[in-house]
């Protein structure tokens, strides 16, 4: 997934470790939200997944990403 993000074949992904750290530590992705923060409230507490997206997508479309 990080490679697809880096080559702009995808805009973002929802994944688990190590894909989260690979994307963020390499500077390819920015962590946007943890699954526990997604609606409905309290439904994903034990589901350690995060949404990551390309840095340029987040910078150019912050409202879209946060929506």
C-alpha positions as CSV (number, residue, x, y, z in Angstrom):
1,X,0.0,0.0,0.0
2,X,2.7,2.5,0.7
3,X,4.3,1.9,-2.7
4,X,0.9,2.4,-4.4
5,X,0.5,5.7,-2.5
6,X,4.0,6.8,-3.4
7,X,3.4,6.2,-7.1
8,X,0.0,7.9,-6.9
9,X,-1.9,4.8,-7.9
10,X,-4.1,5.4,-4.8
11,X,-4.9,8.5,-2.7
12,X,-5.0,6.8,0.7
13,X,-5.5,3.6,2.5
14,X,-7.0,2.1,5.7
15,X,-4.5,-0.3,7.1
16,X,-2.8,-1.8,10.1
17,X,0.8,-2.0,11.2
18,X,3.4,-2.1,9.7
19,X,1.8,-0.3,6.7
20,X,1.0,2.7,8.9
21,X,4.6,3.2,10.1
22,X,6.1,2.5,6.7
23,X,4.0,5.3,5.1
24,X,4.5,7.9,7.9
25,X,8.1,7.2,8.7
26,X,9.1,7.3,5.0
27,X,7.3,10.6,4.5
28,X,5.0,9.1,1.9
29,X,1.8,9.4,4.0
30,X,0.3,11.4,6.8
31,X,-1.8,9.7,9.4
32,X,-5.3,11.2,9.2
33,X,-7.5,9.3,11.7
34,X,-7.5,6.3,13.9
35,X,-10.4,3.8,13.4
36,X,-11.5,4.4,17.0
37,X,-12.3,8.0,15.9
38,X,-14.6,6.9,13.0
39,X,-18.3,6.9,13.4
40,X,-20.4,5.5,14.9
41,X,-18.7,6.5,18.1
42,X,-17.2,3.6,20.1
43,X,-17.7,1.1,17.4
44,X,-14.0,0.6,16.4
45,X,-12.3,0.8,19.8
46,X,-10.6,-2.6,19.6
47,X,-9.8,-2.3,15.9
48,X,-6.3,-0.7,15.5
49,X,-6.5,0.6,12.0
50,X,-5.7,4.1,10.7
51,X,-6.5,6.0,7.5
52,X,-3.4,7.4,5.8
53,X,-3.3,9.5,2.7
54,X,-0.8,11.2,0.4
55,X,0.7,14.4,1.8
56,X,-0.1,16.4,-1.4
57,X,-3.8,15.2,-1.3
58,X,-4.1,16.4,2.3
59,X,-2.4,19.7,1.7
60,X,-4.5,20.4,-1.4
61,X,-7.8,19.1,-0.1
62,X,-7.9,19.2,3.7
63,X,-11.7,19.5,3.9
64,X,-12.2,16.5,1.6
65,X,-9.8,14.3,3.6
66,X,-11.2,15.2,7.0
67,X,-14.8,14.7,5.7
